[in-house]
Amino acid sequence: MLKPFFLSMAVVAITIVSATAPALPAQDAAPSSAAKSATKLAPESHAKAKKIYEIDCAICHGATGDGKTDIAKDMQLNLLDWTAPNSLAGKSDHELFDAVRKGKGKMPAEDEGRAKNDDLKNLITYIRKFARDQSAVPAATQPAAAPEPISAPAAVPTPAAAPAPGK
């Protein structure tokens, strides 16, 4: 009973926030397809990207980027798990930029008045960092791999019984 209420409240909140955001002048064109995400953001850029993510993205994609949220489940969304190292490997920054700026499927577009192009570029770098953070986890804290199954030994002929001593 509470899930539909929270889903409705989230949609209302997103609508109100996007309707009340001040309009900013249009930005330059989207980044070229050859653009690559920087490996590290400046602290202020990181903080802004994180804030945008927390406000606009985490509601569906989750705080860690795993895509496993009640809203995603209720809306029957099959979201990528961005914590998986290869989840975004086949996607260029330009593809991700277009998906965020224009929207995709049930995902609403990120209006230019809410986030400048540079903010979205930083957001993409922030999102890609979810997988890098997972690969940086020390091996000792990662779950151990499942042991190889042990196959039954091949049938070995049993030696003949030795004669009893003294006979």
C-alpha positions as CSV (number, residue, x, y, z in Angstrom):
1,M,0.0,0.0,0.0
2,L,2.9,2.4,0.7
3,K,4.8,1.7,-2.5
4,P,2.2,3.3,-4.8
5,F,2.1,6.3,-2.4
6,F,5.9,6.7,-2.4
7,L,6.0,6.2,-6.2
8,S,3.3,8.9,-6.6
9,M,5.1,11.2,-4.2
10,A,8.4,10.7,-6.1
11,V,6.8,11.6,-9.5
12,V,5.2,14.7,-7.9
13,A,8.4,15.8,-6.3
14,I,10.4,15.4,-9.6
15,T,7.7,17.3,-11.5
16,I,7.7,20.1,-9.0
17,V,11.5,20.4,-8.9
18,S,11.8,20.4,-12.6
19,A,9.0,22.9,-13.1
20,T,10.5,25.3,-10.5
21,A,14.1,25.1,-11.7
22,P,15.2,28.4,-13.3
23,A,15.8,28.3,-17.0
24,L,19.4,28.9,-18.1
25,P,20.6,29.8,-21.6
26,A,21.2,27.0,-24.1
27,Q,24.6,25.3,-23.9
28,D,27.0,24.3,-26.6
29,A,26.3,21.1,-28.5
30,A,26.7,17.7,-26.9
31,P,30.2,16.2,-26.5
32,S,31.7,14.5,-29.5
33,S,31.5,10.8,-29.7
34,A,35.3,10.6,-29.2
35,A,35.0,12.3,-25.8
36,K,36.3,10.3,-22.9
37,S,35.5,10.6,-19.3
38,A,38.2,12.0,-17.1
39,T,39.4,9.4,-14.6
40,K,39.1,11.8,-11.7
41,L,36.9,14.9,-11.1
42,A,37.9,18.0,-9.3
43,P,36.4,18.0,-5.8
44,E,33.8,20.7,-6.6
45,S,32.8,18.9,-9.9
46,H,32.6,15.6,-8.1
47,A,30.4,17.1,-5.4
48,K,28.0,18.7,-7.9
49,A,27.8,15.5,-10.0
50,K,27.1,13.5,-6.8
51,K,24.3,16.0,-5.8
52,I,22.7,15.7,-9.3
53,Y,22.9,11.9,-9.1
54,E,21.4,11.8,-5.6
55,I,18.5,14.2,-6.6
56,D,17.7,13.0,-10.1
57,C,19.1,9.5,-10.6
58,A,19.4,7.5,-7.4
59,I,15.6,7.3,-7.0
60,C,15.6,4.6,-9.7
61,H,19.3,3.7,-10.2
62,G,20.0,3.3,-6.5
63,A,22.5,5.1,-4.2
64,T,25.3,2.7,-5.4
65,G,24.2,2.5,-9.0
66,D,23.1,-1.1,-8.9
67,G,19.6,-0.4,-10.3
68,K,17.9,-2.4,-7.6
69,T,15.3,-0.1,-6.1
70,D,11.7,-0.5,-5.3
71,I,10.7,2.2,-7.8
72,A,12.6,0.4,-10.6
73,K,11.0,-2.8,-9.6
74,D,7.5,-1.3,-9.5
75,M,7.9,0.4,-12.8
76,Q,9.3,-2.9,-14.3
77,L,12.6,-1.3,-15.3
78,N,15.5,-3.5,-16.2
79,L,18.4,-1.1,-15.2
80,L,22.0,-1.9,-15.7
81,D,24.1,-2.6,-12.6
82,W,26.7,0.1,-12.9
83,T,28.8,-1.5,-10.2
84,A,29.5,-4.4,-12.6
85,P,32.9,-3.6,-14.3
86,N,31.6,-4.2,-17.9
87,S,28.1,-2.7,-17.5
88,L,29.0,0.5,-19.3
89,A,32.1,-0.7,-21.2
90,G,30.2,-0.8,-24.6
91,K,28.6,2.6,-24.1
92,S,30.3,5.8,-25.3
93,D,30.1,9.0,-23.2
94,H,28.1,10.5,-26.1
95,E,25.5,7.7,-25.9
96,L,25.2,8.2,-22.1
97,F,25.1,12.0,-22.6
98,D,22.2,11.6,-25.1
99,A,20.3,9.2,-22.9
100,V,20.5,11.6,-19.9
101,R,19.8,14.8,-21.9
102,K,17.0,13.4,-24.1
103,G,15.7,10.7,-21.8
104,K,15.3,7.0,-22.8
105,G,12.2,4.8,-22.4
106,K,10.6,5.7,-19.1
107,M,13.6,7.8,-18.0
108,P,12.8,11.5,-18.2
109,A,15.1,13.9,-20.0
110,E,17.5,16.1,-17.9
111,D,16.5,19.6,-18.9
112,E,19.3,22.0,-19.7
113,G,17.9,24.4,-17.1
114,R,18.7,21.8,-14.4
115,A,22.1,20.6,-15.5
116,K,24.6,22.2,-17.9
117,N,26.4,20.1,-20.5
118,D,29.6,20.2,-18.3
119,D,27.5,19.0,-15.4
120,L,26.3,16.0,-17.4
121,K,29.8,15.2,-18.5
122,N,30.9,15.1,-14.9
123,L,27.8,13.0,-14.0
124,I,28.9,10.5,-16.6
125,T,32.3,10.3,-15.1
126,Y,30.7,9.9,-11.6
127,I,28.5,7.1,-12.9
128,R,31.4,5.3,-14.5
129,K,33.3,5.5,-11.2
130,F,30.8,3.1,-9.6
131,A,32.3,0.1,-11.5
132,R,35.9,1.3,-10.9
133,D,35.2,1.6,-7.1
134,Q,34.1,-2.1,-7.2
135,S,37.2,-3.2,-8.9
136,A,39.3,-1.4,-6.4
137,V,38.0,-3.4,-3.5
138,P,40.8,-5.5,-2.0
139,A,40.7,-9.2,-2.7
140,A,40.5,-10.0,1.0
141,T,37.1,-8.2,1.2
142,Q,35.7,-9.7,-2.0
143,P,33.6,-12.8,-1.8
144,A,35.7,-15.9,-2.3
145,A,35.2,-17.7,-5.6
146,A,33.2,-20.9,-5.4
147,P,35.5,-23.9,-5.1
148,E,35.9,-26.2,-8.1
149,P,33.7,-29.2,-7.9
150,I,35.6,-32.3,-6.9
151,S,34.9,-35.2,-9.1
152,A,34.7,-38.7,-7.8
153,P,38.0,-40.6,-8.2
154,A,38.1,-43.1,-11.0
155,A,37.5,-46.7,-10.0
156,V,40.7,-48.1,-8.7
157,P,41.0,-51.8,-8.5
158,T,41.3,-53.0,-4.9
159,P,44.4,-55.1,-4.1
160,A,43.9,-58.8,-3.4
161,A,43.7,-59.6,0.3
162,A,47.0,-60.5,1.7
163,P,47.3,-64.0,3.3
164,A,46.9,-63.9,7.1
165,P,50.3,-64.1,8.9
166,G,51.3,-67.5,10.0
167,K,49.6,-69.5,7.3
